Each structure stands twice: as C-alpha cells, then as structure tokens.
Amino acid sequence: MIRTKKSIFFIIIAFFLSLFFFLEERQTKLTFRNNTISSGQMLESNKNNSKCVDLSDIKVNIPLTVSETKRILWQTETWEYSAITSRKNHDSLGYPSVVRNIYGFKPDYKYYLYYAHHDPHSGIGCAVSEVIGGPYKKLAEVDKHRKDSQVLKSFGNHQQAYHFSSPCVVWNEDEKLWFMYFHYFKNEWAKGRGHQKTALATCQDLAKNVWIPWTDKEDNLIDVLPVTKERWMNSQSSYHAIQKLPDGTWLAFLRGTGGEVKKKISRKHKGGKREFVPDTCKLGFAKSKDGRYWYYFPENPVIHQLDGGNGKNGVYRPGFIGYLGNKQFLLCWAESEYYDKNRRIIYGKTTNFLSFQRDPRGYAKWISGDGLISPWREENRLYLFTGSYVHIMELSIAVVK
C-alpha cells in the first residue's frame, strides 16, 4: 500500500513537471513567433551584437558592390538641426549603430538604431524597427509622451561638451550591460587633452533606454579612449569602431586626428592669428579585456597615407571588422583624396592588426558616411548602416556538407 502511494505521488510530480516544461516551451515558441525570431536567429543576433560580423562561411571575397541602398534617417526633430543659425540647413544626421534587444528580463527582440549628427548641440537619438531593414521609427513617434528621441543629451554650454556624436553600441556579456561609446567635444588643448574624446555610457534594458554615462567623482565624463601624446591622435580620439572579437578580446578600430597650433598671417590679422591646423586622419588599434580600460598599440598609426600600400593622401575612416575564420579578419575602411574629397571604401585582410594586405581588386563601388559602418548579417545578406542610409550586400556562402 505504501509503495502504491509513493508511485502515485511520483506520477503526480512527474505530470506537473511535464506540464510545466510543456507550458514553458510553448510560451517560448509563442514569444519567438510573436517577435519573428528563432533559435538560429538568436545565435546570429548574439554574434551581430558583438559588432564583429561573422564572415567565416563565405566562399569568395566580400563583394565590391551592394544590391540595394535605401535611406533610413531624416531630420524631423528640432535637436537634429545645428544650434548655429548659419548652419541650420546643414544636414549631418547619421552615425548609426544598430543592435537587437535579445537580452534582459523581457527582451522585445526589436532592432535599435542609435544615431546623432555633428553640429552643436547634438545628442544621441534612437529609432526602432521590427525588421533589420526598417522602416525605423524614432522614439518620439512610438511614445507620444516624449519630447524628442534623444537618449543622451549633451551638456549644451561652452564650459562642457557641446555635442555628443558617433555612437557605437556593443553588448557586454560579462557585465550584462549595453555599452555605448560616443565622442564629445570639449576644447582642452591647452591642458594636453585635445578637442574630442571618446566616453562611455551603459544601459541595462534597451526597452527602457536609460543610459548612464561613466563619470568620475566630480561627475566629469571619463575618457575611455583619450587623445595621445603622439602627434597622430593628439587632437581628436573619436568616430571609433569598437567590437568584441570571437576570442573575447575587445578591439577598437581607431580614427585619430592630430595637428598643431600655427600662426595664420592674413590682411585681417596682420600680427598673425593663432589657430589649430589639423592633419589628415590616420587609423590604429587598441585592445581591452573588459571594454573599459584600453591599451593602445605602440605601433599606431597602422593604416595611413604613408603605410606603403599606395592609399590615398586624405582622411582615413574606420568602417567595420569581420571574422573570416582561421584567425583571419576583414578590415573595411574609407580613404579620400586630400584634404577630404572623393571618399572611397577599401577592404583588407589581417591576422594581427599590425600588418595587412589591401584588396587587390581595388576600391568598392559603394560609399560610406562620415562615421563608422555598423554591420548586421542575416543569412546571406549583410546590412551596412552608414550615414543616413543602409546598404544591402548579397554574400556567396559555402555549402556545408
């Protein structure tokens, strides 16, 4: 009799456990169905959120052309225009960085596009979409109670940073936080701290979009990627493309602007007016174990006008990095003619981020914006967000037997 009661007890327990797991699995499937996401897409999204796009299964070189280009951003809010009256008609809106909200207690599986412009007093804005290719709706369109779509607002006076720009958003699995790198302008040349530096803000839940800047005890922004004493980046440390590599290493693809203060002789200023004269931008790299504290490569700059690759002699801009497999990486960057005309995209390959081989096919046929290029891959399509546009590239994938 006792044995029978025990058997009935265990059968009841097993029944309720089976029911629990069935309902849990059903709810998971419903959640995936309602948000158009599968387990495979979860894995892809996790890789994409690291910003180092996985290209290890492509069977030929990445294409020089794209199959489609479409605009995704327009100036619709007051803050998206320059605060300087003479530049009101200037449209620099762009600098996109795209991630997918698949983490946290209640992820909504939507795509979040962070953007900015590069005039006073830009902040960091956000738009969302159900699908990677858009259309993207700004936060103020989704939530009518919002005054605008900014998630980070610049301080807005000459004593402090008067614009925030070039966001780069990456998921930090170790801290379970979203990291947003962004640059801010603050003229501290006389103090040896340059003009533009890269700071950091973090967020636990993209759906709430509460970003907390990393500051010191006096509430000053911490320069996670400061300017250097070396000439190549002594003025501006900004517009960086930051990613987490497959081995867990954080890597920053750096854009450095150097220069010096010179006297400019003119009829208006007979005695000579002192002004800062910038060099053309050069590219380098930095590594980190946690995404907060960085080590600059002593070999910087690595990619520049005189690196021996017969590149152009104007401004260089970091684009994105892809993993090709077998410890080899794709580098994508932009070059222009002096000072900054006829911008072109070029690819390269590297295994150590110290030496690289330019693509012998030459320059790509598509054009990038001023900031980084935010990559996102879904199956055989590579979405490249840059400026106020997204380029869509068709990849040739090797068939696994």
Secondary structure, 3 states (H helix, E strand, C coil): CHHHHHHHHHHHHHHHHHHHHHHHHHHHHHHHHHCCCCHHHHHHHHHHCCCEEECCCECCCCCCCCCEEEECCCCCCHHHCCCCHHHCCCCCCEEEEEEECCCCCCCCCCEEEEEECCCCCCCEEEEEECCCCCCCEEHHHHCCCCCCCEEECCCCCCCCCCCEEEEEEEEECCCCEEEEEEEEECCCHHHCCCCEEEEEEEECCCCCCCCEECECCCCCECCCECCCCCHHHCCEECCCEEEECCCCCEEEEEEEECEEEEEECCCCCCCCEEEEEECCCEEEEEEECCCCCEEECCCCCCECCCCCCCCCCCCEEEEEEEEEECCEEEEEEEEEECCCEEEEEEEEEECCCCCCEECCCCCCCCCCCCCCCEEEEECCEEEEEECCEEEEEECCECCCC
